[in-house]
């Protein structure tokens, strides 16, 4: 009884913290807070590895639902496209977009723990669901990098997506300006976010960086970043409806880069990177050390230092975890 009351009390406290974040000024994103939340735990690594097996075995069914929720379940938009996912996490959406016909998908996240299993499993898969004849290296690339300063040249993507990410990062305008830079003329940005009211009640344990965002905050920032045809709608993915409005658990936003007067082709794959990426001990996982690392003598950012440390921790445990899962 006492344990139940204690658990209830903790949840009430966490919900109160979410309410405070909803109305308080948003502080700058803090790398230490993000890495403190996403700590490396062996049991969680094993669960991540098993989930990747399930995703591939089920043909990324969950990811297809996510794509619909974000508003990009569109073969005309995806076929032959180069796509960037911000805050890709376990790459549920990235892998589904590859299955739906995207030519190339770059999955980026600031935390290695979120990407490692998808990177290692995706790099080992010989045949991807929905991509007949594609053998060997798949269409996805996995990069640990900050969303406000990504290692790509301007105008190299057709589509940038972000699923349940923007409420993690601040200032959100800086992320959207970076997305605008990376999109070609006519390119599309699409994102899904937890609705502030419903999300506040549905989520208790969160990172200190998380704070709910109202749709207008994002649409205003999209417009300020230079997007056109900016729009948002509340959406309940489970029932595929927007009729409940603000009572829906999520909403989605969309914007487009103004089209050029004449058609422009995408940057060639060989020229897509604006700075070199560092290979890691985890197969398939690449690390961006940041723009400052290009200059000799410049110290690494806190995020880059924490990422290197976490990759080392994962490397010590991941092989053992994977072998145990495969034997089970």
C-alpha positions as CSV (number, residue, x, y, z in Angstrom):
1,X,0.0,0.0,0.0
2,X,2.7,2.4,1.0
3,X,4.7,1.5,-2.1
4,X,1.7,2.2,-4.3
5,X,1.1,5.6,-2.7
6,X,4.8,6.4,-3.1
7,X,4.7,5.5,-6.8
8,X,1.6,7.6,-7.2
9,X,3.2,10.5,-5.4
10,X,6.2,10.3,-7.7
11,X,4.0,10.4,-10.8
12,X,2.1,13.4,-9.5
13,X,5.4,15.2,-8.9
14,X,6.6,14.4,-12.4
15,X,3.3,15.6,-14.0
16,X,3.6,18.8,-12.0
17,X,7.1,19.3,-13.4
18,X,5.7,18.8,-16.9
19,X,3.1,21.5,-16.2
20,X,5.8,23.8,-14.9
21,X,7.8,23.3,-18.2
22,X,4.7,24.0,-20.2
23,X,4.4,27.6,-18.9
24,X,8.0,28.4,-17.9
25,X,10.5,30.1,-20.3
26,X,12.5,27.4,-22.2
27,X,16.1,27.2,-21.2
28,X,18.8,26.4,-23.8
29,X,19.3,22.7,-24.6
30,X,21.8,21.0,-22.2
31,X,23.9,18.1,-23.3
32,X,24.5,16.9,-19.8
33,X,20.8,16.6,-19.0
34,X,20.2,14.6,-22.2
35,X,23.0,12.1,-21.6
36,X,22.0,11.8,-17.9
37,X,18.5,10.7,-19.0
38,X,19.7,8.3,-21.7
39,X,22.2,6.3,-19.6
40,X,23.6,3.0,-20.8
41,X,22.0,0.1,-19.1
42,X,22.7,-3.5,-20.2
43,X,19.0,-4.6,-20.0
44,X,17.9,-1.7,-22.2
45,X,20.6,-2.5,-24.8
46,X,19.4,-6.0,-25.0
47,X,15.8,-4.8,-25.4
48,X,16.9,-2.4,-28.2
49,X,18.6,-5.2,-30.1
50,X,15.6,-7.4,-29.8
51,X,13.3,-4.6,-31.0
52,X,15.4,-4.2,-34.1
53,X,15.0,-7.9,-34.9
54,X,11.2,-7.5,-34.5
55,X,11.1,-4.3,-36.7
56,X,12.7,-6.1,-39.6
57,X,10.8,-9.3,-39.1
58,X,7.5,-7.4,-39.2
59,X,8.4,-5.4,-42.2
60,X,8.6,-2.2,-40.2
61,X,4.8,-2.1,-39.7
62,X,5.1,0.2,-36.7
63,X,7.3,2.6,-38.8
64,X,4.6,2.7,-41.5
65,X,2.1,3.9,-38.9
66,X,4.6,6.5,-37.7
67,X,5.1,7.7,-41.3
68,X,1.3,8.1,-41.6
69,X,1.2,10.0,-38.3
70,X,4.0,12.4,-39.5
71,X,2.1,12.9,-42.8
72,X,4.7,11.4,-45.1
73,X,3.1,8.1,-46.1
74,X,3.3,9.3,-49.7
75,X,5.1,7.2,-52.4
76,X,5.2,10.2,-54.7
77,X,7.1,12.2,-52.1
78,X,9.4,9.4,-51.0
79,X,10.3,7.4,-54.2
80,X,13.9,8.2,-55.1
81,X,14.2,10.8,-52.3
82,X,17.1,11.6,-50.1
83,X,15.7,11.9,-46.6
84,X,17.1,13.2,-43.2
85,X,15.5,12.2,-39.9
86,X,16.3,14.4,-36.9
87,X,16.2,12.7,-33.5
88,X,15.9,9.4,-35.2
89,X,16.1,7.3,-32.0
90,X,15.8,3.6,-32.8
91,X,15.1,4.5,-36.5
92,X,11.6,3.1,-36.6
93,X,10.6,5.9,-39.0
94,X,13.9,6.0,-41.0
95,X,13.8,2.3,-41.8
96,X,10.1,2.5,-42.8
97,X,10.9,5.4,-45.2
98,X,13.6,3.3,-46.8
99,X,11.1,0.5,-47.2
100,X,8.6,2.9,-48.8
101,X,11.1,3.8,-51.6
102,X,13.4,6.5,-50.3
103,X,16.7,6.2,-52.2
104,X,18.8,7.2,-49.2
105,X,18.0,7.9,-45.5
106,X,20.3,9.6,-43.0
107,X,19.2,8.9,-39.4
108,X,20.7,11.5,-37.0
109,X,20.5,11.6,-33.2
110,X,22.5,13.4,-30.6
111,X,22.7,10.4,-28.3
112,X,24.6,7.3,-29.4
113,X,22.5,5.0,-27.2
114,X,19.4,5.8,-29.3
115,X,21.1,4.8,-32.6
116,X,23.5,2.1,-31.8
117,X,21.3,-1.0,-32.3
118,X,19.6,0.3,-35.4
119,X,23.1,1.1,-36.9
120,X,24.6,-2.2,-36.1
121,X,21.6,-4.3,-37.1
122,X,20.8,-2.2,-40.2
123,X,24.4,-2.5,-41.4
124,X,24.3,-6.3,-41.1
125,X,20.9,-6.9,-42.9
126,X,21.5,-8.3,-46.4
127,X,18.0,-7.7,-47.8
128,X,15.7,-4.9,-46.8
129,X,11.9,-5.4,-46.6
130,X,10.1,-3.8,-49.6
131,X,13.4,-3.4,-51.6
132,X,13.6,-6.3,-53.9
133,X,17.1,-6.9,-55.3
134,X,18.8,-4.6,-52.8
135,X,21.6,-6.7,-51.3
136,X,24.4,-5.7,-49.0
137,X,24.7,-2.1,-47.6
138,X,21.2,-0.8,-47.0
139,X,19.9,2.7,-47.8
140,X,20.3,4.0,-44.3
141,X,23.2,5.9,-42.7
142,X,23.4,6.5,-39.0
143,X,25.1,9.6,-37.6
144,X,25.5,11.0,-34.1
145,X,25.3,14.7,-34.5
146,X,23.6,17.9,-33.2
147,X,20.5,19.0,-35.0
148,X,21.5,22.7,-35.0
149,X,24.8,22.1,-36.8
150,X,24.7,19.1,-39.1
151,X,27.6,17.8,-41.3
152,X,25.9,18.2,-44.7
153,X,26.1,20.8,-47.4
154,X,23.2,23.0,-48.2
155,X,20.3,21.9,-50.4
156,X,21.1,18.2,-50.3
157,X,17.9,16.7,-49.0
158,X,14.4,16.3,-50.5
159,X,12.7,15.7,-47.2
160,X,13.5,16.4,-43.5
161,X,11.4,14.6,-40.8
162,X,11.2,14.8,-37.1
163,X,9.0,12.5,-34.9
164,X,8.5,13.6,-31.3
165,X,11.8,15.6,-31.3
166,X,11.3,19.3,-31.5
167,X,10.0,19.6,-27.9
168,X,13.5,18.3,-26.8
169,X,15.6,21.0,-28.4
170,X,16.0,24.7,-27.9
171,X,15.9,27.1,-29.6
172,X,13.6,25.3,-32.0
173,X,14.1,28.1,-34.5
174,X,17.8,27.1,-34.8
175,X,16.8,23.5,-35.7
176,X,14.3,24.6,-38.3
177,X,16.8,27.1,-39.8
178,X,19.2,24.2,-40.2
179,X,16.5,22.0,-41.8
180,X,15.7,24.9,-44.2
181,X,19.4,25.1,-45.1
182,X,19.6,21.4,-45.9
183,X,16.5,21.2,-48.1
184,X,16.5,21.8,-51.8
185,X,14.1,24.3,-53.4
186,X,10.7,22.7,-53.1
187,X,11.8,20.3,-50.3
188,X,9.5,19.5,-47.5
189,X,9.8,19.5,-43.7
190,X,7.3,17.4,-41.7
191,X,7.1,16.7,-38.0
192,X,4.9,15.2,-35.3
193,X,4.8,16.4,-31.7
194,X,2.9,15.4,-28.5
195,X,0.0,17.8,-27.9
196,X,0.9,19.9,-24.9
197,X,-2.1,19.0,-22.7
198,X,-2.4,15.4,-23.5
199,X,1.3,14.9,-23.6
200,X,1.7,16.4,-20.2
201,X,-0.6,13.8,-18.7
202,X,0.6,10.8,-20.7
203,X,4.3,11.2,-20.0
204,X,5.7,11.2,-16.5
205,X,9.4,10.4,-16.6
206,X,11.1,12.9,-19.1
207,X,14.5,14.5,-19.8
208,X,15.0,17.9,-18.3
209,X,15.3,19.2,-21.8
210,X,11.8,18.2,-22.7
211,X,9.1,20.9,-22.6
212,X,5.8,20.8,-24.5
213,X,5.4,23.0,-27.5
214,X,2.2,24.6,-28.8
215,X,1.7,24.1,-32.5
216,X,1.8,27.9,-33.2
217,X,5.3,28.1,-31.7
218,X,6.5,25.7,-34.4
219,X,4.5,27.1,-37.3
220,X,5.7,30.6,-36.4
221,X,9.3,29.4,-36.3
222,X,8.9,27.6,-39.6
223,X,7.7,30.8,-41.2
224,X,10.5,32.8,-39.6
225,X,13.0,30.2,-41.0
226,X,11.8,30.8,-44.5
227,X,9.3,28.0,-45.1
228,X,6.0,28.5,-47.0
229,X,2.7,26.7,-47.1
230,X,3.1,26.2,-43.3
231,X,0.3,24.4,-41.6
232,X,-0.5,22.2,-38.5
233,X,-3.3,19.9,-37.4
234,X,-4.1,18.0,-34.3
235,X,-4.1,14.2,-35.1
236,X,-4.8,11.0,-33.2
237,X,-2.8,8.4,-35.1
238,X,-4.5,5.4,-33.4
239,X,-7.8,6.3,-34.9
240,X,-6.5,8.3,-37.9
241,X,-8.5,11.3,-37.2
242,X,-8.1,15.0,-36.5
243,X,-11.7,15.6,-35.3
244,X,-10.9,15.8,-31.6
245,X,-8.7,18.9,-32.0
246,X,-6.8,19.9,-28.9
247,X,-8.0,16.7,-27.1
248,X,-5.8,14.7,-29.5
249,X,-2.6,13.3,-28.1
250,X,-0.5,14.7,-30.9
251,X,-0.3,17.2,-33.7
252,X,1.7,17.4,-36.9
253,X,3.3,20.4,-38.8
254,X,4.5,20.8,-42.3
255,X,6.3,23.4,-44.3
256,X,7.9,23.7,-47.7
257,X,11.0,25.5,-49.1
258,X,10.0,27.9,-51.9
259,X,10.5,26.3,-55.3
260,X,13.2,27.7,-57.6
261,X,12.3,29.3,-60.9
262,X,14.1,26.5,-62.6
263,X,14.4,22.9,-61.5
264,X,17.6,22.1,-59.5
265,X,19.1,18.7,-59.0
266,X,20.3,17.3,-55.7
267,X,23.9,17.4,-54.6
268,X,25.7,14.3,-55.6
269,X,26.2,11.7,-52.8
270,X,30.0,12.1,-52.9
271,X,29.6,15.8,-52.1
272,X,26.9,15.6,-49.4
273,X,29.2,15.9,-46.4
274,X,30.5,19.3,-45.4
275,X,33.1,17.7,-43.0
276,X,34.4,14.2,-42.4
277,X,32.6,11.8,-40.1
278,X,34.4,9.6,-37.6
279,X,33.9,5.9,-37.8
280,X,33.2,4.2,-34.4
281,X,33.7,0.7,-33.0
282,X,29.9,0.1,-33.4
283,X,29.3,-1.2,-36.9
284,X,27.4,1.3,-39.0
285,X,27.5,4.1,-36.5
286,X,29.2,7.4,-37.5
287,X,30.1,10.3,-35.3
288,X,30.2,14.0,-36.2
289,X,32.7,15.8,-33.9
290,X,31.2,19.2,-34.8
291,X,32.2,22.2,-36.9
292,X,34.8,23.3,-34.3
293,X,36.7,20.0,-34.6
294,X,37.6,20.9,-38.2
295,X,39.8,23.7,-36.9
296,X,43.1,22.5,-35.3
297,X,43.4,23.1,-31.6
298,X,39.8,23.7,-31.0
299,X,38.2,21.8,-28.1
300,X,35.3,19.4,-28.8
301,X,31.8,20.4,-27.7
302,X,30.4,18.9,-24.5
303,X,28.0,16.8,-26.7
304,X,30.8,15.3,-28.7
305,X,32.8,14.4,-25.6
306,X,29.8,12.8,-24.0
307,X,29.0,11.0,-27.2
308,X,32.5,9.5,-27.4
309,X,32.3,8.4,-23.8
310,X,28.9,6.7,-24.3
311,X,30.0,5.0,-27.5
312,X,32.8,3.4,-25.5
313,X,30.4,2.3,-22.8
314,X,28.1,0.7,-25.4
315,X,30.9,-1.0,-27.2
316,X,31.9,-2.7,-24.0
317,X,28.5,-4.1,-23.5
318,X,26.9,-4.4,-26.9
319,X,28.7,-7.4,-28.3
320,X,27.9,-9.4,-25.1
321,X,24.3,-8.3,-25.3
322,X,24.0,-9.2,-29.0
323,X,25.5,-12.6,-28.5
324,X,23.2,-13.4,-25.6
325,X,20.2,-12.4,-27.6
326,X,21.2,-14.5,-30.6
327,X,21.7,-17.5,-28.3
328,X,18.3,-17.1,-26.6
